[in-house]
């Protein structure tokens, strides 16, 4: 049995999948299996990528194919169902791991108490539109409830390593969420386990386009319905207001990016009503990123 099962969901990513696979092969930790879940690709898919490289003969790599596109949460759940490792790692098909990422996480999680269910690392955010590269390093207190009320900023799709027991206890990813399924899963996780972070850079996250406004709004409404009671139990009414403000800000950003300034303004005012402090934090972070040209 492999120690780590690595799951890469794939949908029409033949241009970037080789880079992701090579970054796994370049890890100094080698006790793994790699599960590529081809989510109904129409560009040749994972099989075509493997056929084009000599590493396609590596017995640790397998491909599972969906006959139709089901979305990233379903693809990750398919990988989970096939996984045999005691630890589960994820990597998005357009991202890449940095050397030493997996060995550092495995060592840290094996030494951690059982209450630590998962680990994330820092990552380098590569903005494809501008070419800018910026480090994102979760603070020591950046993986608890307070941080997750503000958003899912740790890029678990490419930095998360979790104990298999976590998925057995709290389940997989919500397949009805068009967005934010990783945010939803982490909020479920921290009710039962601690989430920890390593300060080292573990991945490069290549950020291109943005989600459609309608998908963000639908996901925000569903996520609130799913999480409001849990957040109330964990943090009370103040935490619920902070979370609702964060969801409204996600909608505001999506509306602004899609050229809907009125909708963006309404969503921003909604966030302000729920939590002025949350809006202030977003504005402060925005000012810092403008100064750093992190846009």
PEHUSUL-V41274 format. One record per helix or strand of 2 or more residues. SS is the DSSP state (h for helix, s for strand). FROM is the first residue (numbers start at 1). TO is the last residue. Records with the same first field share a line. If there is no record, write none. Layout:
SS: FROM-TO, FROM-TO
//
This chain:
s: 4-10, 32-39, 61-66, 87-90, 96-97, 116-127, 133-136, 161-163, 194-207
h: 17-25, 45-51, 54-57, 72-82, 101-111, 145-150, 156-159, 164-170, 181-192, 213-257, 261-274, 276-292
//
